[in-house]
Amino acid sequence: MNTLIDSMVSTLKANPQFTDRIILVTGATAGIGRALALELGKRGATVILLGRNESELDAVYDAIMDAGGPTPAIVPCDLATLTSDQAEALAEHLRENFGRLDGIAHIAGILGGREPIQSHRPTQWDLAIQINLTSIFQLTQALLPLLDESQSGRIVFATSSVGIRIEAYWGAYAVSKAGLEMFAGILSQELENTSSTRVFTVNPGGTRTKMRAEAMPGENPATLPTAEVVADAFLYGLTEDAGAFHGERVNARDLMDALGTWPAS
């Protein structure tokens, strides 16, 4: 194991708590985002649930409350139409209600269709770039001042193998994730000496989610880890310990191998 994986294993085995920490999770209604939001709530975090579907947000809210977690907040938000002005308004709303943020988990994303460039639908291209990249810029820019109010602000990005490995037919999704890799790297350098906020990037790998089924329809989902297992890597990225690995990227599968969580030992 390398130093990063060592830290992840020891921190997670110590059962980290998030009491009094305020963390925003995008894509909180499904997949990894939902699993992470529920786990954070169980561990004492006040979770700000951001998603498009209000009834699904309500269901996650209820699940956190039923598990005895702190009262979460619901932020209905369609990232497909988000503007910088709306992101700033959201930041002001959070400032008025919470005063700070201790973490952001950028989990929301869409596939946008696995299509060749020559026939890629422009509407799907634009949508994938907006949700997977532009909205992340808009939210991060607006919320950085709130993270700076925390003594240990954390930003965790969900990336993908195709963000660093060229592979045909991944189209706008791969391009958006490649852009995200550069965005996270630039941001980490810019924050190094100007802020206590730290950046961490996670490649979840193939996960038993709706998006994966859309991308790989012939794949047996039973051969993939669940979102709950994959969420461990994102959970670590929001801990104080993760700050020692500012700007680094981890593959969730490496953590699963080290923890023995997939395949289950």
N, C-alpha and C positions, 0 to 999 in steps of 0.2 A: 504493500500500500504506500501511496505517497503521503506527504505531509497534510495535504488538503483532505484526503479521504480519511486519514487518521483522525483529524479534528472532527470531521463529520460524524464518524462512528462514535467517538467518545462523547461528543456533545449530545447526540440523539439517545445514546444509552443512558445518559444522565437525566433523561426525561425533562427537557427544558420547559419552563413555564413562561407565559407571556402576560402575566398579571399586570394590569395598568398600562399595557401597551396598546396603541391604537393603530390598526393595520387595515389598509384598503386592499381589497381583492377584486380585480376585474375578472369577468367571466365567472362570477361566483355561483351561477345557477346550475352548472353542469360540469362533468368531467373533473379534471384536476383542480380547477378553481373552486368547485363545490367541496371537494374532499379537503382541500386546504383550509377553506373557510370554516368548515365544521371542526377540523382538528384544532385550529387556532382558538375557536370558541371554547372547546373542551379544556384548553390549556390556559384559559383566563384572559385572552385578548378581547378587546372591544373591536369587533370586526365590522368594517364598513363594506357592505355588500353592493357591488356595482354590477348591474346587468340590464338587459333590455326588457325582460319579461317580468312584470310586477308580480304576477301570481307565483311564478317560480322563485322569485326573491322572497316572497312571503313564506314559502315552504321552507327555504333554508333558514330564514329568521326563526320560524317555529321550531325547527330541529335543534338549533343552537339553544334556544330557551328551554326546550324540553330536556336537554342534556345538562342544564344547570349553568350554562355559560352566561357571561355578562350580556346585557341587552345590546344587540347589534343595531346598526343603522342601515337603512335601505336607501340606495341611490339609483333610481331608475335612469338609465342613460343608454342611448343608442350610439355606439361608437361609430357606426356607419355614417352618421350625420353630424358628429361632434365638430364644433368649431373651437378655435382658440378662445374666443369670447366666452363660450359656454364653459370651457375648462376653467377659465379664470373665475367665473361665477360659482362653479363648484368649489374651487379653492376657498373663496370667500365664505361660502356656506359652511365648509368644514372648519374654517378658522373661528367663525362665530360660535359653533357648537362644541368644538373640541380643543381649539387653541394650538394644536400641533398634530403631526403624524409621526409615528415611529416606523412605519414601513409601508411600502407599496409592492404588491405582487401583480405584475403584468402577465396575466394568464390568458385573457380573452384572445381569440383568434379564429380565423376561418380558413378553409382550404382554398376556396375560390376556383376549384376545378383543376384537375390534372389534364392539361391540354397543351398541345404544341404551340409554340409562339406564333406560327403562321396563322393559326385559326383560333387563337385564344380570344374568348369573348371580352371585348373592352370593358363591359360593365362589371364583369367578374374581376378583371385585372384591377380596375379602379377601386372596387370594394375591398379586395384583399390588401392592397397597399394602404388604404385608409384605415382599416381596422387593425391590421397587423403591424403597421409602422407609424403612419402619421398620427393616429390617435395617441400612440404611446409618447410621441414627441409632445403633443399638445398637453396631455395630462402631466407628464413629468415636468415640463417647463413651468406649468402653473402651480404644481404642488411642491416643488423644491423648497420654497421658503418655509412651508409648513414642516418639512422634514428637517430643516435646519433648526427648528425649535426643539427638536429631540436631541438628547445627548448621544444617541446611537441610531440615527436614521438608516434605514435599509431599503434598497430597491432591488427586486429580484425579477429578472426577465426570463420568459420561456422562449427558448430558441429551438433549433432543429438541426439535424445532421445535414440536411440539404441547404442549410444556410452557409455551410463552409465547404460542401462537396458538390461539385457540379453534377447534376443528374437530369437527363432529358425528361420532359413532360411534367416537371413540377412547377413550371410557369411562375405566376405572380407570387405564389406561396414561398417558393425558394428565394425569389428576388427580395421579397419583404423580409425574410429571415436573414438574408445576407446583409441587408440594410440595417437590421436590428443589431447584428453582431458589430458592425461599425459604429452604430449609435452608442451602444453600451461601452465600447472601448474608448471612444472619444469622451463620453461623459465621465468615465472613471478617471481618465487623465486630468480632466478639467477640475474634478472635485478633490483630487489628491491633496492639494495644499490650500484649498479654499473652504473646505466644508468637512464636517464629521460624518456626513452621509456617505455610505459605502454601497458599492454596486456588486451584484453577484448574478451570474447567468447560468441557467440550467437547461440542458438538453434532455427532455424527458424520455426520448426514444419512443418506440412503438408502445402504445398504451391502450387499454381496453376502453376506448371512447367512441363517441359517435363520429368524430372527425376522422379517426383512424379507419373506421369501417367504410366511410365515404372514400377515403384515399385508396384503401386496399380491400375491395369488396369480397375477394375470394379468400381472404385470410381467416383462419379459425381464431376467434377472439380469446378462446381458452388458452391459447399459446402466449398470450400477452399479460403483463402485470396489470393489476387494477390501478385506477387513479389514486386510491388510498395509499398504495405502496409507493407509487411514484412521487406522491406529495411530500414524502420525507425530505427529499433534496431541497424542495422549495422552503419547507419549514426551517431547515438549517440556515438557508440564506437570509432568513429574517432574524436570526439570533445575534446576540452581541459577538459571539465567537467568530461569526462569518466575516466580521470586519477586518480580520487579519488577512483575508484573502481577497481584498478589494480588486475588482476588475477581472477576477478569474472566472473560468467556465468549467462546469463539471457535467459529466454524463451520468444521469441518474442510474444507469445500469451498473456503473462502477461502484456506486454506493450500495446498490442492492446486492451485488456480489459480496461486498465486504461485510454487510449486515446479515447476509444469508436470508434475505426476505423474498428473493425470487431467483430461481424456484424456491419455494418454501423449504427450509432446512428441517 
